[in-house]
Amino acid sequence: MRVIVVGAGIIGVTTAYELAADGVSVAVVDRRTGVAQETSFGNAGVIAPGYVTPWAAPGMPGKVLSYLFKPNAPVVFRPSLEPRLWRWLVAWLGECRAERWRTNKLRMQRLAFYSRDRLHLLRARHGLQYEQSQGYLQLLRSDKDLAMVGPARALLEENGVPCQLLDAQACRTLEPGLSPLTPLAGGLHLPEDESGNCPVFAAALRRDAEALGARFRLDVLVHSLVVEGGRVIGVRIGRDLYKADAVIVCAGADSVALLDPVGVKLPIWPVKGYAATVTLKPDAIGPGRALMDEAYKTAITPFGNRLRIAGTAEISDRALTLREAPLRTLIKVAGDWFPAAARWSEAQYWVGARPMLPDGPPLLGATALPGLFLNLGHGSTGWAMACGSARVLADLVTGKTPQIDLDGLTLQRYRRLP
Ligand SMILES: Cc1cc2nc3c(=O)[nH]c(=O)nc-3n(C[C@H](O)[C@H](O)[C@H](O)COP(=O)(O)OP(=O)(O)OC[C@H]3O[C@@H](n4cnc5c(N)ncnc54)[C@H](O)[C@@H]3O)c2cc1C
C-alpha cells in the first residue's frame, strides 16, 4: 500500500512514522525545507492532557468583548471581511454553550491522554530527547483567578487527573526563580503534565521514520488533490501526478485550500499566536517546568538553556505578520516573573496560525471520497494530541480498529459535510 502524507508538521511527521512502523510505503510532502517549520515550530511545547480544552467555552464571547480595548489582552479580535471567518464565528458561538463545551472537552481529553501514552511509548522505544521537562504550574495572580480555576479543577479531579492547589508560598518553593515582586495568589500544579520542544521531537522522529522506510520530499508545493473515477488517486506537484492508494491531508491551517476544490468544505480558521524565545543568562534561575500565567494566558516553558514564551489568540486575517502589541505582552509576562533571567531585548519572535475548528476536537479519518483521509484541525493543542492522532490514522488506513473510541473525532460530527 502506498500512502502520501501532505504536510510535515508535527501531525504529518507522527502520522508518517506510525504508517512506516506498520510497514506501509509512505511519502511525506511539504513546501518547507525541513519538518515542523510552520505552526509546529514555535509553539509553547505544553503537553497537558487534563488541561486540553476547547476555546468555545461558556463566558468566552463576553470575555472576548471585554478584551477588545484592553492592552495586553490574551484574546485579540480584529475581524476581516472574509465570509468564511464570520461563518466560523457563528459556529464557534453555538459551541460556547456549557453542554457543548463539556462534550467537546471530554472528546479532546480522550485523545490527549491516549496521545501522551503514545508519546511516552515512542520516547522509550527510540530514546528520544527533545528538551522535555516534567510538570505544569498555572500561576494565578489574583483571588479572582484562584476562584475561576474551581470548575476546571473539579473536572480534573472527576477524571482522576492528579492536581494540587498551592498557595503562593508553595508555588515559590516549587519555582524559586519567580519574582517576589509580582503578586501571586496561588497556583494549580499538575505534576503529571509535561512539556518539550515540538520541532526537535519532529526532527528526531523523522529520522526514525526514515529508518523504517518513510520518504520525505521537502521544498515542494502540493498544488491539488487529484480525483479520478470518484476517488482520490494522488496529488499534483507542479505538472507531475504522484499516485497513491491513500492521501492523508495534514496541512494544518492551509488544508482548506486543498480540500475545498474536491468538495470537502471544513470550517477551519487560522487563529494566530505569538512566541518569543530567549537564552537564559548563565546564573539565572529559570522555571523548572512549564508555567502558565492564567491572567494573560501566556506560557513560559524551559527548553534547555532557553525560554519559550507563547500566547495570544488573535482572530483576524490570514497574514502572518508580527505585531508589536502581543509581543510586548509576552515580554511583560516573562519579565514580571523572571525579570533578570535574560536579556529580553534579544528575544527572537515568531507568529503561527493554529488550525482551529469551531468546536475544538480535530478531524481524524476517512472522508466520503475514497482514498482521502484527514488528520487536521488540532487548534491550540496539536502537539499534545499528535502521537495519538497519528496512531489512529495509521489504524484506520490499514484497516485496524483504533484503540480509542472515535466518537466526536471524525467527520461524522459534521453530518452535512461530505
Ligand atoms: C503560539 C502557539 C502556541 C501553541 N502552544 C501549544 C502547546 O503548548 N501545546 C500544544 O499541544 N499545541 C500548541 N499549539 C498548537 C500546535 O502548535 C498546533 O496545533 C500544531 O502545530 C499543528 O500541527 P500541524 O502539523 O497540523 O500544522 P503545521 O505545523 O502548520 O504543519 C502543516 C504543514 O503543512 C504544510 N503544507 C500546507 N499546505 C501545503 C501544500 N499545499 N503543499 C505542501 N505543504 C503544505 C506546511 O508547510 C506545514 O509544514 C500552539 C500554537 C501556537 C500558534
The ligand as an SDF file (V2000), in Angstrom:
LIG
                    3D

 53 58  0  0  0  0  0  0  0  0999 V2000
    1.5560   30.4530   19.9140 C   0  0  0  0  0  0  0  0  0  0  0  0
    1.1600   28.9970   19.8510 C   0  0  0  0  0  0  0  0  0  0  0  0
    1.3380   28.2030   20.9820 C   0  0  0  0  0  0  0  0  0  0  0  0
    0.9790   26.8630   20.9530 C   0  0  0  0  0  0  0  0  0  0  0  0
    1.2140   26.0920   22.0630 N   0  0  0  0  0  0  0  0  0  0  0  0
    0.8860   24.7800   22.0460 C   0  0  0  0  0  0  0  0  0  0  0  0
    1.1660   23.9600   23.1750 C   0  0  0  0  0  0  0  0  0  0  0  0
    1.7500   24.4020   24.1540 O   0  0  0  0  0  0  0  0  0  0  0  0
    0.8040   22.6640   23.1250 N   0  0  0  0  0  0  0  0  0  0  0  0
    0.1740   22.1260   22.0390 C   0  0  0  0  0  0  0  0  0  0  0  0
   -0.1800   20.9480   22.0700 O   0  0  0  0  0  0  0  0  0  0  0  0
   -0.0790   22.8750   20.9390 N   0  0  0  0  0  0  0  0  0  0  0  0
    0.2600   24.1780   20.9200 C   0  0  0  0  0  0  0  0  0  0  0  0
   -0.0050   24.9570   19.8220 N   0  0  0  0  0  0  0  0  0  0  0  0
   -0.7250   24.3570   18.6890 C   0  0  0  0  0  0  0  0  0  0  0  0
    0.1410   23.4670   17.8390 C   0  0  0  0  0  0  0  0  0  0  0  0
    1.3570   24.1330   17.5370 O   0  0  0  0  0  0  0  0  0  0  0  0
   -0.6020   23.0950   16.5400 C   0  0  0  0  0  0  0  0  0  0  0  0
   -1.8420   22.5110   16.8720 O   0  0  0  0  0  0  0  0  0  0  0  0
    0.1900   22.1160   15.6940 C   0  0  0  0  0  0  0  0  0  0  0  0
    1.4800   22.6110   15.4440 O   0  0  0  0  0  0  0  0  0  0  0  0
   -0.4990   21.8440   14.3580 C   0  0  0  0  0  0  0  0  0  0  0  0
    0.3150   20.9710   13.6490 O   0  0  0  0  0  0  0  0  0  0  0  0
    0.0500   20.6330   12.1250 P   0  0  0  0  0  0  0  0  0  0  0  0
    1.0410   19.6180   11.7390 O   0  0  0  0  0  0  0  0  0  0  0  0
   -1.4070   20.3430   11.9380 O   0  0  0  0  0  0  0  0  0  0  0  0
    0.2820   22.0240   11.3700 O   0  0  0  0  0  0  0  0  0  0  0  0
    1.6400   22.6600   10.8170 P   0  0  0  0  0  0  0  0  0  0  0  0
    2.7200   22.5320   11.8010 O   0  0  0  0  0  0  0  0  0  0  0  0
    1.3040   24.0340   10.3590 O   0  0  0  0  0  0  0  0  0  0  0  0
    2.0110   21.7550    9.5880 O   0  0  0  0  0  0  0  0  0  0  0  0
    1.3120   21.8120    8.3730 C   0  0  0  0  0  0  0  0  0  0  0  0
    2.3320   21.6050    7.2770 C   0  0  0  0  0  0  0  0  0  0  0  0
    1.6430   21.5210    6.0310 O   0  0  0  0  0  0  0  0  0  0  0  0
    2.4500   22.1310    5.0480 C   0  0  0  0  0  0  0  0  0  0  0  0
    1.5880   22.4880    3.9200 N   0  0  0  0  0  0  0  0  0  0  0  0
    0.4170   23.1520    3.9410 C   0  0  0  0  0  0  0  0  0  0  0  0
   -0.1010   23.2520    2.7050 N   0  0  0  0  0  0  0  0  0  0  0  0
    0.7910   22.6510    1.8660 C   0  0  0  0  0  0  0  0  0  0  0  0
    0.8180   22.4160    0.4650 C   0  0  0  0  0  0  0  0  0  0  0  0
   -0.1610   22.8240   -0.3420 N   0  0  0  0  0  0  0  0  0  0  0  0
    1.8980   21.7720   -0.0590 N   0  0  0  0  0  0  0  0  0  0  0  0
    2.9190   21.3420    0.7380 C   0  0  0  0  0  0  0  0  0  0  0  0
    2.9240   21.5260    2.0760 N   0  0  0  0  0  0  0  0  0  0  0  0
    1.8700   22.1600    2.6280 C   0  0  0  0  0  0  0  0  0  0  0  0
    3.0550   23.3200    5.7600 C   0  0  0  0  0  0  0  0  0  0  0  0
    4.2490   23.7390    5.1190 O   0  0  0  0  0  0  0  0  0  0  0  0
    3.3020   22.7590    7.1520 C   0  0  0  0  0  0  0  0  0  0  0  0
    4.6180   22.2860    7.3070 O   0  0  0  0  0  0  0  0  0  0  0  0
    0.3620   26.3020   19.7950 C   0  0  0  0  0  0  0  0  0  0  0  0
    0.1960   27.0930   18.6620 C   0  0  0  0  0  0  0  0  0  0  0  0
    0.5920   28.4350   18.6730 C   0  0  0  0  0  0  0  0  0  0  0  0
    0.4230   29.2550   17.4430 C   0  0  0  0  0  0  0  0  0  0  0  0
  1  2  1  0
  2  3  1  0
  2 52  2  0
  3  4  2  0
  4  5  1  0
  4 50  1  0
  5  6  2  0
  6  7  1  0
  6 13  1  0
  7  8  2  0
  7  9  1  0
  9 10  1  0
 10 11  2  0
 10 12  1  0
 12 13  2  0
 13 14  1  0
 14 15  1  0
 14 50  1  0
 15 16  1  0
 16 17  1  0
 16 18  1  0
 18 19  1  0
 18 20  1  0
 20 21  1  0
 20 22  1  0
 22 23  1  0
 23 24  1  0
 24 25  2  0
 24 26  1  0
 24 27  1  0
 27 28  1  0
 28 29  2  0
 28 30  1  0
 28 31  1  0
 31 32  1  0
 32 33  1  0
 33 34  1  0
 33 48  1  0
 34 35  1  0
 35 36  1  0
 35 46  1  0
 36 37  1  0
 36 45  1  0
 37 38  2  0
 38 39  1  0
 39 40  1  0
 39 45  2  0
 40 41  1  0
 40 42  2  0
 42 43  1  0
 43 44  2  0
 44 45  1  0
 46 47  1  0
 46 48  1  0
 48 49  1  0
 50 51  2  0
 51 52  1  0
 52 53  1  0
M  END
$$$$
